[in-house]
């Protein structure tokens, strides 16, 4: 009985996360994160470098 309730709760949690991830409110965030690997890194300036 307890394991059946646990499985139902985990399924509800899973579908809740799937719904959240595919909601329209998350689209801009995921689009921005998808572009991160394609962006150039900012140049690193060490102590010895002069501007």
C-alpha positions, 0 to 999 in steps of 0.5 A: 500500500505504501509503495503504491502511494509512493509511486503515485507521488513520484509520478505526479512529481515527475509530470510536474517537472516535465510540465514546468520544463516545457512551459512557455515561461521557461522558453527564454531561459532555456534559449539563453542557456542553449546559446552559452556554449557558442559565446566567446569567453571574456578575455582574462587579465592576469596581474602581470598584464598591462592594459 
